[in-house]
Amino acid sequence: MPQQLLKKRIMRRVYTVWALKKLTSPTFMKMLVLVGILKQSFSLVSVPNVIQNSPSLADPLASSEFLSRAFVNTEISVQLLFIAMLAFSFWLIRDALCKPRYS
């Protein structure tokens, strides 16, 4: 077997193992779940209408009151998706700040 062909086959295997490790990492899986939650949320919530109805961000008191009332008065499925989105977001941020990187 020629040297160049052997090197190509070995490197292909190395890249395959590297890609599989990256795709099955806990952080990637958490991000994948977060993207799924966001996609489901956008199918249930009309974001342009929420933005249109929300008060100006210059008034933080009115904005926080709007967000809390919108959360309380929405369907339970949207509430659960929002809580799951927050939980996964905080989990990802904690992982990014606290865990050492080995690979």
Phi and psi in degrees as GROMACS dihedral restraints (atoms count N, CA, C in turn):
[ dihedral_restraints ]
;  ai    aj    ak    al  type     phi  dphi    fc
    3     4     5     6     1   -63.0    20    10
    4     5     6     7     1   149.5    20    10
    6     7     8     9     1   -59.4    20    10
    7     8     9    10     1   -42.0    20    10
    9    10    11    12     1   -65.9    20    10
   10    11    12    13     1   -40.3    20    10
   12    13    14    15     1   -66.0    20    10
   13    14    15    16     1   -41.4    20    10
   15    16    17    18     1   -62.4    20    10
   16    17    18    19     1   -44.3    20    10
   18    19    20    21     1   -61.9    20    10
   19    20    21    22     1   -41.1    20    10
   21    22    23    24     1   -62.4    20    10
   22    23    24    25     1   -44.4    20    10
   24    25    26    27     1   -65.3    20    10
   25    26    27    28     1   -42.1    20    10
   27    28    29    30     1   -64.3    20    10
   28    29    30    31     1   -45.1    20    10
   30    31    32    33     1   -67.3    20    10
   31    32    33    34     1   -33.8    20    10
   33    34    35    36     1   -62.1    20    10
   34    35    36    37     1   -41.6    20    10
   36    37    38    39     1   -66.9    20    10
   37    38    39    40     1   -40.5    20    10
   39    40    41    42     1   -61.5    20    10
   40    41    42    43     1   -46.2    20    10
   42    43    44    45     1   -65.6    20    10
   43    44    45    46     1   -35.4    20    10
   45    46    47    48     1   -65.3    20    10
   46    47    48    49     1   -45.6    20    10
   48    49    50    51     1   -63.5    20    10
   49    50    51    52     1   -42.2    20    10
   51    52    53    54     1   -61.3    20    10
   52    53    54    55     1   -46.0    20    10
   54    55    56    57     1   -64.2    20    10
   55    56    57    58     1   -41.8    20    10
   57    58    59    60     1   -64.2    20    10
   58    59    60    61     1   -37.8    20    10
   60    61    62    63     1   -64.1    20    10
   61    62    63    64     1   -41.7    20    10
   63    64    65    66     1   -67.7    20    10
   64    65    66    67     1   -40.5    20    10
   66    67    68    69     1   -73.9    20    10
   67    68    69    70     1   -20.7    20    10
   69    70    71    72     1  -106.8    20    10
   70    71    72    73     1    13.1    20    10
   72    73    74    75     1   -70.2    20    10
   73    74    75    76     1   148.9    20    10
   75    76    77    78     1   -58.7    20    10
   76    77    78    79     1   -37.7    20    10
   78    79    80    81     1   -64.7    20    10
   79    80    81    82     1   -43.2    20    10
   81    82    83    84     1   -63.6    20    10
   82    83    84    85     1   -40.2    20    10
   84    85    86    87     1   -64.8    20    10
   85    86    87    88     1   -40.2    20    10
   87    88    89    90     1   -64.2    20    10
   88    89    90    91     1   -41.2    20    10
   90    91    92    93     1   -64.6    20    10
   91    92    93    94     1   -37.8    20    10
   93    94    95    96     1   -64.0    20    10
   94    95    96    97     1   -42.0    20    10
   96    97    98    99     1   -65.2    20    10
   97    98    99   100     1   -41.4    20    10
   99   100   101   102     1   -62.1    20    10
  100   101   102   103     1   -41.7    20    10
  102   103   104   105     1   -63.5    20    10
  103   104   105   106     1   -40.1    20    10
  105   106   107   108     1   -62.7    20    10
  106   107   108   109     1   -41.4    20    10
  108   109   110   111     1   -64.9    20    10
  109   110   111   112     1   -43.0    20    10
  111   112   113   114     1   -62.5    20    10
  112   113   114   115     1   -43.0    20    10
  114   115   116   117     1   -61.1    20    10
  115   116   117   118     1   -44.5    20    10
  117   118   119   120     1   -65.0    20    10
  118   119   120   121     1   -38.6    20    10
  120   121   122   123     1   -63.5    20    10
  121   122   123   124     1   -42.9    20    10
  123   124   125   126     1   -68.3    20    10
  124   125   126   127     1   -22.0    20    10
  126   127   128   129     1   -79.6    20    10
  127   128   129   130     1   -20.5    20    10
  129   130   131   132     1  -100.1    20    10
  130   131   132   133     1   -25.4    20    10
  132   133   134   135     1  -117.3    20    10
  133   134   135   136     1   133.4    20    10
  135   136   137   138     1   -87.6    20    10
  136   137   138   139     1    95.1    20    10
  138   139   140   141     1   -61.1    20    10
  139   140   141   142     1   -43.2    20    10
  141   142   143   144     1   -58.4    20    10
  142   143   144   145     1   -37.3    20    10
  144   145   146   147     1   -68.8    20    10
  145   146   147   148     1   -37.6    20    10
  147   148   149   150     1   -63.7    20    10
  148   149   150   151     1   -43.9    20    10
  150   151   152   153     1   -65.1    20    10
  151   152   153   154     1   -40.5    20    10
  153   154   155   156     1   -64.7    20    10
  154   155   156   157     1   -37.6    20    10
  156   157   158   159     1   -83.3    20    10
  157   158   159   160     1   -15.3    20    10
  159   160   161   162     1   -77.2    20    10
  160   161   162   163     1   149.9    20    10
  162   163   164   165     1   -73.9    20    10
  163   164   165   166     1   173.3    20    10
  165   166   167   168     1   -63.2    20    10
  166   167   168   169     1   143.5    20    10
  168   169   170   171     1   -71.0    20    10
  169   170   171   172     1   -12.5    20    10
  171   172   173   174     1   -69.7    20    10
  172   173   174   175     1   -20.0    20    10
  174   175   176   177     1  -108.6    20    10
  175   176   177   178     1    89.1    20    10
  177   178   179   180     1   -64.4    20    10
  178   179   180   181     1   -31.0    20    10
  180   181   182   183     1   -66.6    20    10
  181   182   183   184     1   -44.9    20    10
  183   184   185   186     1   -67.2    20    10
  184   185   186   187     1   -37.5    20    10
  186   187   188   189     1   -65.4    20    10
  187   188   189   190     1   -43.3    20    10
  189   190   191   192     1   -67.3    20    10
  190   191   192   193     1   -37.3    20    10
  192   193   194   195     1   -65.6    20    10
  193   194   195   196     1   -41.8    20    10
  195   196   197   198     1   -61.5    20    10
  196   197   198   199     1   -46.0    20    10
  198   199   200   201     1   -64.5    20    10
  199   200   201   202     1   -40.9    20    10
  201   202   203   204     1   -68.3    20    10
  202   203   204   205     1   -40.4    20    10
  204   205   206   207     1   -68.2    20    10
  205   206   207   208     1   -38.8    20    10
  207   208   209   210     1   -63.6    20    10
  208   209   210   211     1   -39.7    20    10
  210   211   212   213     1   -65.6    20    10
  211   212   213   214     1   -45.9    20    10
  213   214   215   216     1   -67.0    20    10
  214   215   216   217     1   -35.0    20    10
  216   217   218   219     1   -94.8    20    10
  217   218   219   220     1    10.6    20    10
  219   220   221   222     1   -97.6    20    10
  220   221   222   223     1   174.8    20    10
  222   223   224   225     1   -69.4    20    10
  223   224   225   226     1   156.7    20    10
  225   226   227   228     1   -63.6    20    10
  226   227   228   229     1   -33.9    20    10
  228   229   230   231     1   -65.0    20    10
  229   230   231   232     1   -39.0    20    10
  231   232   233   234     1   -69.1    20    10
  232   233   234   235     1   -39.3    20    10
  234   235   236   237     1   -61.6    20    10
  235   236   237   238     1   -45.0    20    10
  237   238   239   240     1   -65.4    20    10
  238   239   240   241     1   -39.9    20    10
  240   241   242   243     1   -63.8    20    10
  241   242   243   244     1   -40.0    20    10
  243   244   245   246     1   -64.7    20    10
  244   245   246   247     1   -42.8    20    10
  246   247   248   249     1   -64.8    20    10
  247   248   249   250     1   -42.1    20    10
  249   250   251   252     1   -64.0    20    10
  250   251   252   253     1   -39.8    20    10
  252   253   254   255     1   -63.4    20    10
  253   254   255   256     1   -43.2    20    10
  255   256   257   258     1   -62.9    20    10
  256   257   258   259     1   -44.0    20    10
  258   259   260   261     1   -61.8    20    10
  259   260   261   262     1   -47.6    20    10
  261   262   263   264     1   -66.6    20    10
  262   263   264   265     1   -35.1    20    10
  264   265   266   267     1   -63.7    20    10
  265   266   267   268     1   -47.1    20    10
  267   268   269   270     1   -64.2    20    10
  268   269   270   271     1   -36.7    20    10
  270   271   272   273     1   -63.9    20    10
  271   272   273   274     1   -42.6    20    10
  273   274   275   276     1   -66.3    20    10
  274   275   276   277     1   -41.9    20    10
  276   277   278   279     1   -64.0    20    10
  277   278   279   280     1   -42.5    20    10
  279   280   281   282     1   -61.2    20    10
  280   281   282   283     1   -43.1    20    10
  282   283   284   285     1   -61.3    20    10
  283   284   285   286     1   -41.3    20    10
  285   286   287   288     1   -67.5    20    10
  286   287   288   289     1   -34.3    20    10
  288   289   290   291     1   -89.1    20    10
  289   290   291   292     1   -30.4    20    10
  291   292   293   294     1  -106.3    20    10
  292   293   294   295     1   -29.6    20    10
  294   295   296   297     1   -89.3    20    10
  295   296   297   298     1   137.6    20    10
  297   298   299   300     1   -71.0    20    10
  298   299   300   301     1   152.4    20    10
  300   301   302   303     1  -102.0    20    10
  301   302   303   304     1   123.4    20    10
  303   304   305   306     1  -103.1    20    10
  304   305   306   307     1   -28.7    20    10
